[in-house]
Amino acid sequence: MAGEVQNNVWPLPKFYFLVTIDGKDYPFQEVSGLETETQTIEYRNSNSPVFSTIKMPGIAKLGNVTLKKGVFTHDNNFWAWYSAIKMNTIKRITVVIKLVDESGNPTMTWTLQNAWPTKIQGTDLKSDGNEVAVETIEFAHEGLVIANN
């Protein structure tokens, strides 16, 4: 309304983000799976007068992170990395995902520790399509650190 003080604090849009994998920047179209969950342990003492369990936090469970990007000529770095998987000998790296503001400054950062590719999916092909070819890579990781900058 007229004469009221306007609040200029707005939520950030989610379309401006940067992804750095092992120190190199990649142009991704989509990032999903930035989640963690704690399993619930139910317990009841044998001498508890209450006939129900209590709930306690258990082991943390990290979801895999999925990234989608366009397919470029002579760019098969992810396929080469994925094909190097042997019995527990894959190179584990750090993946950093930054949500940035309109000036390009990071405002929120997700860091995946000891990440490695669990799945790579090539693009679908259609003879009558006019979309960009997009490939998908899925990362397993051993830790998710979230920081507000």
C-alpha positions in Angstrom: 0.0 0.0 0.0 1.1 3.6 -0.4 3.2 5.0 2.3 4.3 1.6 3.7 8.0 0.6 4.0 8.8 -1.9 1.3 10.8 -5.0 2.2 13.4 -5.6 -0.4 14.3 -9.1 0.8 13.3 -11.7 -1.7 14.0 -15.4 -2.0 16.8 -16.3 -4.4 16.0 -17.7 -7.8 17.2 -21.3 -8.4 18.4 -20.9 -12.0 21.7 -19.2 -11.4 24.2 -21.8 -10.0 27.8 -23.0 -10.5 29.2 -26.5 -10.3 32.8 -27.2 -9.7 34.1 -30.8 -9.9 37.6 -31.6 -8.8 38.6 -27.9 -9.3 37.1 -27.5 -12.8 33.8 -25.7 -13.6 31.1 -27.4 -15.6 27.9 -25.9 -17.2 25.1 -28.0 -15.7 21.5 -27.6 -16.6 20.0 -29.2 -13.4 21.0 -30.4 -10.0 18.8 -32.5 -7.8 19.2 -34.7 -4.7 20.8 -32.3 -2.3 19.3 -34.1 0.7 20.2 -35.8 3.9 18.0 -37.9 6.2 18.4 -39.3 9.7 17.1 -42.7 10.4 14.8 -43.1 13.4 15.5 -45.6 16.2 12.5 -46.6 18.3 13.3 -47.7 21.8 11.4 -48.6 25.0 12.9 -49.4 28.4 11.5 -52.6 30.0 10.5 -50.7 33.1 8.9 -47.7 31.4 5.4 -47.0 32.7 4.5 -45.6 29.2 3.3 -48.2 26.8 5.0 -46.6 23.7 8.4 -46.2 22.4 10.6 -43.1 22.3 12.2 -42.0 19.1 15.9 -41.2 18.9 18.1 -40.1 16.0 20.1 -42.8 14.3 22.5 -43.1 11.4 22.5 -40.2 8.8 21.7 -41.3 5.3 22.9 -39.2 2.3 21.0 -39.3 -1.0 22.8 -39.5 -4.3 23.1 -36.2 -6.2 22.1 -36.1 -9.9 23.4 -33.5 -12.4 22.3 -32.9 -15.9 24.3 -31.2 -18.6 24.4 -30.7 -22.3 26.4 -33.0 -24.5 29.4 -31.3 -26.2 31.8 -32.5 -28.9 34.9 -34.3 -27.6 33.7 -34.1 -24.0 33.7 -37.6 -22.5 35.5 -36.8 -19.2 32.7 -38.3 -17.1 32.6 -41.5 -19.2 36.3 -42.0 -18.8 36.1 -41.4 -15.1 33.2 -43.8 -14.8 34.9 -46.5 -16.8 37.9 -46.3 -14.4 35.7 -47.9 -11.6 37.3 -51.1 -10.3 36.8 -52.9 -7.0 36.9 -49.9 -4.6 39.6 -48.1 -6.6 37.7 -45.2 -8.1 39.1 -41.7 -7.7 37.0 -39.8 -5.1 36.7 -36.0 -5.5 35.0 -32.9 -4.1 32.0 -31.5 -5.9 31.0 -27.9 -5.0 27.6 -26.5 -5.9 27.0 -22.8 -5.4 23.8 -20.9 -5.6 24.7 -17.3 -6.7 22.9 -14.0 -6.6 22.3 -11.7 -9.5 25.8 -10.3 -9.2 27.4 -13.7 -9.4 28.4 -13.9 -5.7 27.9 -17.2 -4.0 25.1 -17.1 -1.4 24.8 -20.8 -0.5 27.2 -23.6 -1.1 26.8 -27.4 -1.0 30.0 -29.4 -0.8 29.9 -33.2 -1.6 32.9 -34.9 0.0 34.5 -38.0 -1.5 32.1 -38.1 -4.4 32.3 -40.6 -7.2 30.0 -41.5 -10.2 27.5 -44.3 -9.6 25.5 -43.8 -12.8 25.9 -42.1 -16.1 23.0 -41.9 -18.6 23.4 -40.8 -22.1 20.9 -38.7 -24.0 17.8 -40.0 -25.6 17.7 -39.7 -29.3 14.7 -38.7 -31.5 14.7 -38.2 -35.2 11.9 -35.6 -35.0 13.1 -33.8 -31.9 14.7 -30.4 -31.6 15.9 -30.4 -28.0 19.5 -30.2 -26.8 21.2 -33.5 -26.1 21.5 -33.9 -22.3 23.4 -36.4 -20.3 23.0 -37.3 -16.6 25.6 -38.2 -14.0 24.7 -39.4 -10.5 27.2 -39.1 -7.6 27.4 -41.0 -4.4 29.2 -39.1 -1.6 30.3 -39.5 2.0 29.4 -36.1 3.3 27.3 -33.0 2.6 28.4 -29.7 4.0 26.1 -26.7 3.6 27.4 -23.2 4.1 25.8 -19.8 3.8 28.2 -17.2 2.4 
